C-alpha cells in the first residue's frame, strides 16, 4: 500500500518533513515522495498507484487560482499548486482517501472552488512545533469528531493564511477561538479531510495518533 506525500522544493531539492513518512511506515504502509510536476501521464499513474494522499505543508497558494491579485501571499510555486490541484481532483474522482495538512487544506479548498484570506495575524507560533498554542472546537456529526472524539483540543499553529469562502460540497469541521476555520471535510467523499494544524509534530498524543490511524485505515 503506497501513500503519496507532496513535497516542498527549492532551486536544488525536493524535500518533505521527516516525520510524515515515518508515521506512514509505522502504520504498515509505504510512503512515496511526490515531486510536483504538472504532467498528465505522471498524475494519472500516481492516482492509479496510490492508496491514499497526504498533502503536506509549504508556501502559499497562488491567489490567481481563486481569482485574486497577490496582496500578502508568499513563497508561491504555481507549478506545485497546479500539480496538487490536479492530483487531488484525480484522487477524488477515484474516491481515494486524502489528508490535507495546513497548506494542503488550503489547496483542497481552492481546488474545489473556495477562496482564501491572504493574511491573518496571531496564527504563526514562535514556540517549538510540538507545542500547542491555541484551542480549536470540533463540530459533532463530522468525520473529524468521530476520529478525535472530543469537542475541543489544543493544537499547534504555523500559518498566516486561512479559508475565507469554503468550497461547495464541503463543511467546516473545526474552528479556532477567534473563528478561523481549522478543519474542513467533503460532504460525500468517504475520507477527504483538511486540517489547518500540524498533527505530525504532535503524533505521540492520542488524538493525533488516531488521525493518522484513521487515514491509513481508510486507505486499505
Buried (B, 14 or more C-beta within 10 A) or exposed (E): EBBBBBBBBEEEEBEBBEBBBEBBEEBEBEBBEBEBEBEEEBBEEBBEEBBBBBBBBBBBBBBEBBEBEEEEBEEBBEBBBBBBBBBBBBBBEEEBBBBBBBBBBBBBBBBBEBBBBBEBEEBEBEEEBBEBBBEBBBBEEBBBBEBBEEEEBBBBBBBBBBBBEBBEEBBBBBBBEEEBBBBBBBEEBEBBBBBBBBBBBBBEBEBBBBBBEBBBBBBE
